[in-house]
Amino acid sequence: MKKLLFTALIGLACLQAYSQEKIDAVKMEEVIAKPQTQILDVRTSEEYAGGHIPNSVNLDWKEKEKFAEAIKDLDKDQPVYVYCLGGGRSKQAAQYLTENGFKVYDYSGGMMDWRNAEKPEIKPEAGKEAKGMSTDEFDHVINSSDLVLVNFSAVWCVPCQELKPTIDKIEKEQADKVKVVRIDADRNKELMKVLNVRGIPQMILYKKGEEAWNKSGIATETEILAQVKKASK
């Protein structure tokens, strides 16, 4: 009985020492006034580049191995503040950090709440915002190689992110057979309208500028490579 009580007390002590709390935009604004504070933006690098909270550092939660390695450089004697777009990823990252001995504050409202509250944001420099691709530019791209695989996706799209490793692998291993082109759906709405792309992820395989295959949703590596082989004949 005493052993069980001792174990329970130890567990309670650990929970008290390594816990996490949720904070709001007001508290977060107080935090960024201290440049030395550990603030983690756990979104993708693309999302981070599009605008982020001042004094934050980008550690993509989805790149688990890199994330685990990077947090080794954090100071466990100081709290860590975590945020993402709307709270999903920051909740997971906060839990992981807590389990690894950090005192964590989860700004669960994320960038959506931050922007709605009109708080200060580090944005891309004027003139450097990514522009959508014109139809002429797109025509040039799909004619730039015999076989071109165009992938329409977005950073917030879960199926798109599930497909990403497959696209990355094909781009790396099949570079001599097919050229891979990624199109950001959020930045190319007009182009998608012209091409009648109504959902993402969407893949279109072009052979010498002409559509050879069109696929909505997730496809396996085997399925994609079969279409590449078929079109290459």
Secondary structure as UniProt FT lines:
FT   HELIX           2..17
FT   STRAND          20..22
FT   HELIX           25..31
FT   TURN            32..33
FT   TURN            35..36
FT   STRAND          38..41
FT   HELIX           45..49
FT   TURN            54..55
FT   STRAND          57..58
FT   TURN            61..62
FT   HELIX           64..70
FT   HELIX           71..73
FT   TURN            76..77
FT   STRAND          80..83
FT   HELIX           88..99
FT   TURN            100..101
FT   STRAND          104..106
FT   TURN            108..109
FT   HELIX           110..116
FT   TURN            117..118
FT   TURN            126..127
FT   HELIX           135..142
FT   STRAND          147..153
FT   TURN            155..156
FT   HELIX           158..173
FT   TURN            175..177
FT   STRAND          179..184
FT   TURN            185..187
FT   HELIX           189..195
FT   STRAND          202..207
FT   TURN            208..209
FT   STRAND          210..216
FT   HELIX           221..232
//
